[in-house]
Amino acid sequence: MQSVRMFSMEYNLDSVISLISRIHSATQDFTNQILASKSPVQGSFVSSHGYILFLLSSKGPMTMGELSERINRNKSTTTVLIRKLCQMGLVQTRQSPSDSRIRLISLTEEGKKLNTTTSEISRNLLDLCWKDFSKEEREELLKLLLKMNSNLESKGKAPRE
């Protein structure tokens, strides 16, 4: 089995999940570091908040359940994230006109402005990650990761945070 030494760890086929986890952590660190300097709410805005802003920007108002599903977190974790974003003035909640038991979450004007910043950061991160990849390599990596994700989803999802 081929091994590749990277940083202080050796990666091989049996440690591919560790590598994916390391990449995930590195992208969060990259995003959080830039956000810390650009966010109007210093130190309290993190990459998971940015993904919520992106979803609300692209999909419009969403329910807590819809957001929970999209960000792959349980409703209580999502509620904490949304509560924090409300406190920062980036999102607002309102009652659904069709069902008073449902709360809809949407962006405020401040949330829309910050979403523009987070979108720029995401673009820079993607440019960095795709550096030296051909179009074919990008497409192949996406195809393989989607296949891995499908394998995991076919077994049922593990409990979320």
Secondary structure as a PSIPRED ss2 file (coil, helix, strand):
# PSIPRED VFORMAT (PSIPRED V4.0)

   1 M C   1.000  0.000  0.000
   2 Q C   1.000  0.000  0.000
   3 S C   1.000  0.000  0.000
   4 V E   0.000  0.000  1.000
   5 R E   0.000  0.000  1.000
   6 M E   0.000  0.000  1.000
   7 F C   1.000  0.000  0.000
   8 S C   1.000  0.000  0.000
   9 M E   0.000  0.000  1.000
  10 E E   0.000  0.000  1.000
  11 Y E   0.000  0.000  1.000
  12 N C   1.000  0.000  0.000
  13 L H   0.000  1.000  0.000
  14 D H   0.000  1.000  0.000
  15 S H   0.000  1.000  0.000
  16 V H   0.000  1.000  0.000
  17 I H   0.000  1.000  0.000
  18 S H   0.000  1.000  0.000
  19 L H   0.000  1.000  0.000
  20 I H   0.000  1.000  0.000
  21 S H   0.000  1.000  0.000
  22 R H   0.000  1.000  0.000
  23 I H   0.000  1.000  0.000
  24 H H   0.000  1.000  0.000
  25 S H   0.000  1.000  0.000
  26 A H   0.000  1.000  0.000
  27 T H   0.000  1.000  0.000
  28 Q H   0.000  1.000  0.000
  29 D H   0.000  1.000  0.000
  30 F H   0.000  1.000  0.000
  31 T H   0.000  1.000  0.000
  32 N H   0.000  1.000  0.000
  33 Q H   0.000  1.000  0.000
  34 I H   0.000  1.000  0.000
  35 L H   0.000  1.000  0.000
  36 A H   0.000  1.000  0.000
  37 S H   0.000  1.000  0.000
  38 K H   0.000  1.000  0.000
  39 S C   1.000  0.000  0.000
  40 P C   1.000  0.000  0.000
  41 V C   1.000  0.000  0.000
  42 Q C   1.000  0.000  0.000
  43 G C   1.000  0.000  0.000
  44 S C   1.000  0.000  0.000
  45 F C   1.000  0.000  0.000
  46 V C   1.000  0.000  0.000
  47 S H   0.000  1.000  0.000
  48 S H   0.000  1.000  0.000
  49 H H   0.000  1.000  0.000
  50 G H   0.000  1.000  0.000
  51 Y H   0.000  1.000  0.000
  52 I H   0.000  1.000  0.000
  53 L H   0.000  1.000  0.000
  54 F H   0.000  1.000  0.000
  55 L H   0.000  1.000  0.000
  56 L H   0.000  1.000  0.000
  57 S H   0.000  1.000  0.000
  58 S H   0.000  1.000  0.000
  59 K H   0.000  1.000  0.000
  60 G C   1.000  0.000  0.000
  61 P C   1.000  0.000  0.000
  62 M E   0.000  0.000  1.000
  63 T E   0.000  0.000  1.000
  64 M H   0.000  1.000  0.000
  65 G H   0.000  1.000  0.000
  66 E H   0.000  1.000  0.000
  67 L H   0.000  1.000  0.000
  68 S H   0.000  1.000  0.000
  69 E H   0.000  1.000  0.000
  70 R H   0.000  1.000  0.000
  71 I H   0.000  1.000  0.000
  72 N C   1.000  0.000  0.000
  73 R C   1.000  0.000  0.000
  74 N C   1.000  0.000  0.000
  75 K H   0.000  1.000  0.000
  76 S H   0.000  1.000  0.000
  77 T H   0.000  1.000  0.000
  78 T H   0.000  1.000  0.000
  79 T H   0.000  1.000  0.000
  80 V H   0.000  1.000  0.000
  81 L H   0.000  1.000  0.000
  82 I H   0.000  1.000  0.000
  83 R H   0.000  1.000  0.000
  84 K H   0.000  1.000  0.000
  85 L H   0.000  1.000  0.000
  86 C H   0.000  1.000  0.000
  87 Q H   0.000  1.000  0.000
  88 M C   1.000  0.000  0.000
  89 G C   1.000  0.000  0.000
  90 L C   1.000  0.000  0.000
  91 V E   0.000  0.000  1.000
  92 Q E   0.000  0.000  1.000
  93 T E   0.000  0.000  1.000
  94 R E   0.000  0.000  1.000
  95 Q E   0.000  0.000  1.000
  96 S C   1.000  0.000  0.000
  97 P C   1.000  0.000  0.000
  98 S C   1.000  0.000  0.000
  99 D C   1.000  0.000  0.000
 100 S C   1.000  0.000  0.000
 101 R C   1.000  0.000  0.000
 102 I C   1.000  0.000  0.000
 103 R E   0.000  0.000  1.000
 104 L E   0.000  0.000  1.000
 105 I E   0.000  0.000  1.000
 106 S E   0.000  0.000  1.000
 107 L E   0.000  0.000  1.000
 108 T C   1.000  0.000  0.000
 109 E H   0.000  1.000  0.000
 110 E H   0.000  1.000  0.000
 111 G H   0.000  1.000  0.000
 112 K H   0.000  1.000  0.000
 113 K H   0.000  1.000  0.000
 114 L H   0.000  1.000  0.000
 115 N H   0.000  1.000  0.000
 116 T H   0.000  1.000  0.000
 117 T H   0.000  1.000  0.000
 118 T H   0.000  1.000  0.000
 119 S H   0.000  1.000  0.000
 120 E H   0.000  1.000  0.000
 121 I H   0.000  1.000  0.000
 122 S H   0.000  1.000  0.000
 123 R H   0.000  1.000  0.000
 124 N H   0.000  1.000  0.000
 125 L H   0.000  1.000  0.000
 126 L H   0.000  1.000  0.000
 127 D H   0.000  1.000  0.000
 128 L H   0.000  1.000  0.000
 129 C H   0.000  1.000  0.000
 130 W C   1.000  0.000  0.000
 131 K C   1.000  0.000  0.000
 132 D C   1.000  0.000  0.000
 133 F C   1.000  0.000  0.000
 134 S C   1.000  0.000  0.000
 135 K H   0.000  1.000  0.000
 136 E H   0.000  1.000  0.000
 137 E H   0.000  1.000  0.000
 138 R H   0.000  1.000  0.000
 139 E H   0.000  1.000  0.000
 140 E H   0.000  1.000  0.000
 141 L H   0.000  1.000  0.000
 142 L H   0.000  1.000  0.000
 143 K H   0.000  1.000  0.000
 144 L H   0.000  1.000  0.000
 145 L H   0.000  1.000  0.000
 146 L H   0.000  1.000  0.000
 147 K H   0.000  1.000  0.000
 148 M H   0.000  1.000  0.000
 149 N H   0.000  1.000  0.000
 150 S H   0.000  1.000  0.000
 151 N H   0.000  1.000  0.000
 152 L H   0.000  1.000  0.000
 153 E H   0.000  1.000  0.000
 154 S H   0.000  1.000  0.000
 155 K C   1.000  0.000  0.000
 156 G C   1.000  0.000  0.000
 157 K C   1.000  0.000  0.000
 158 A C   1.000  0.000  0.000
 159 P C   1.000  0.000  0.000
 160 R C   1.000  0.000  0.000
 161 E C   1.000  0.000  0.000
